[in-house]
Structures are given as structure tokens and as C-alpha cells.
Amino acid sequence: LTSSEKNYYIDLVQDIRLGSLSLGLNQKLSNVGSFNFNSVGISFGLQYENFEFGLAYNFPFRAQVKTHSPSIFEIFVTFDFSKYRRNQRGLFKHLQTDNY
């Protein structure tokens, strides 16, 4: 949630992880004078060792009197070389925490 004066912007993301594969859905909403459902998007990711490779696409909702949201296509690579990677292995790797 981002707020600027009387304007609000909301980004919602749902993500499901199946081993090294991730699938996601995201929505962008705003309240600039009136409530708008700006866009919905999908994402796909594949994790290998310390790297995650992914694709995402955003489908905008456009109307003549409302703000135009752009179509966005993303290709991304993220990496993690943390020395605490031991908690990111095995089952439930996204639910565990370090307790040092």
C-alpha cells in the first residue's frame, strides 16, 4: 500500500512455489479520485541453485476516462549468495527462519 495525500496505490501478489518452480498472480489497484482496478499480471519462475530466472507479464485494464496502465513484460534474474543458505534447502524452504 502506497499513499500520497489522498491517493492510494495497492499492489497485491499471490505466489505458489512447487519445488524449484513458482507461479504467480498480481493485481494493481488505485484510488485517485475514484477506485480503479488498473491491471492483473502473471509470473513464472524457475530456481536453480542460488539463481532464480523468471518471466512476468502485466495485462492492463483501460478505459477512456481512467488512468492508463502500461503493458509490462519483464525478464528477471535474482540471486542469493547468503552464508545462511542452509535454511533454504529441503521441504518448506520459504517458511523457515534463522534463529542465531
Stockholm file with secondary structure:
# STOCKHOLM 1.0

chainA/1-100         LTSSEKNYYIDLVQDIRLGSLSLGLNQKLSNVGSFNFNSVGISFGLQYENFEFGLAYNFPFRAQVKTHSPSIFEIFVTFDFSKYRRNQRGLFKHLQTDNY
#=GR chainA/1-100 SS CEEETTEEEEEEEEEEEETTEEEEEEEEEEESSSEEEEEEEEEEEEEETTEEEEEEEEEECCCTTSCCCCCEEEEEEEECCCTTGGGGSSTTTTTCCCCC
#=GC SS_cons         CEEETTEEEEEEEEEEEETTEEEEEEEEEEESSSEEEEEEEEEEEEEETTEEEEEEEEEECCCTTSCCCCCEEEEEEEECCCTTGGGGSSTTTTTCCCCC
//
